Amino acid sequence: MLKKINTRDLTLGMHVHKFCGRWLDHPFWRSDFTLESHKDILTIRQSNITEVVIDTHKGLGIVTHFEPCDLILPELPDQIIPAPKTVPMGDEIKQATKVYAKSKKAIQSMFNDARMGKSIDLSTTKTVVSEISQSVMRNSDALISIMRIKTADEYTYMHSVAVCALMIALANSIGLDQQECTDAGIAGLLHDIGKTKMPDDILNKPGKLTDQEYALMKTHPDEGYKILTKHYNVGATALDVCLHHHEKIDGSGYPMGLKGDQISLLSRMGAICDVYDAVTSDRPYKKGWNAAEALQRMSQWKGHFDPQLFQGFVKMIGIYPIGCLVGLASGKIGVVYEQNKGTLLKPRVKVFFSSRLNTYIKAEVIDFSDPSIKDKIVGPELPERWGIKDINHYWTD
């Protein structure tokens, strides 16, 4: 579908059908292409062109907000996902599991040193980020999905590793260069270092925090900033994300109540990655949401996230993220096993349950990008509705 929009609403992934104005006014020799770099967007905005026509069948459409719905994800085009993975999901799972285990030991040691007020060798941080980055670049789905399996006891440590992986993947998917991706990873790994100064009984409290406890928890960005400036020789990016990952676009966040463009790009990214991992993780006081449910709920929090970055995040994770339980029109239920190149709505799904028979069936993988497949995904399913437990082994095998 063709749609005329203002150039200020342009975002990566949109397909420009034509420019509205004289041919001499726009800076490109052609006017039928997909926006793949921030430089192109900036060039268009700096020209005399104020409006363009985009083709939403060939690229991303404009989304200013998402309507609330009951476990129905925001509508995004069934095209344009990040660059093809260089290693198949199944091949990277084993390597990602090793990276997970190694990162866990390193981050536990780092956090313990920070808790005791010791200075920390930044080379350890860089090594962890490098190994996470290599896994993400081989196949971002593998490590990001593995991270969601962490237990409630592991959350304090592994949340930082998960945010690191998400930050690297998101930075890569929106076209940041290698150094910026590394900076994003370091920032993600260190963003919650201030929680080492929070009492364990508050961090692991199984119930709702009191107003006084919550006020104390809200000091962790400032505490983290103090730790990083005193004990780490980190760059401005890590300091900024540590201090501002709880800011919100509408200015209602903390610690400074920044809004809109006052919040840096990486801190806006950090806010999305931090919340996504938090709500999809098991915590002492709640069970984590499934990934599809998390994206749906987050899409309803108007004023919380940068809408264009959140749109890019959904593209990166997938409408139906790996590990997400989905129901099919046939009545079968399965878990998303792997994303497909070029489509957000047609992943590979390993089906193993029949809702009509209310029983387990022989597992099989259905590739919904195959035009011969007549079945279709209806939407996400809740495992507790059917008494389904331990779905992770269906996609990690």
Secondary structure by P-SEA (a helix, b strand, c coil): cbbbbccccccccccccccccccccccccccccccccaaaaaaaaaccccbbbbcccccccccccccccccccccccccccccccccccccaaaaaaaaaaaaaaaaaaaaaaaaacccccaaaaaaaaaaaaaaaaacaaaaaaaaaaccccccccaaaaaaaaaaaaaaaaacccaaaaaaaaaaaaaccccccccccccccccccccaaaaaaaaaaaaaaaaaaaccccccaaaaaaaacccccccccccccccccccccaaaaaaaaaaaaaaaaccccccccccaaaaaaaaaacccccaaaaaaaaaaaaccccccbbbbcccccccccccccccccccccccccccccccccccbbbbccccccccccccbbbbccccccccccccccc
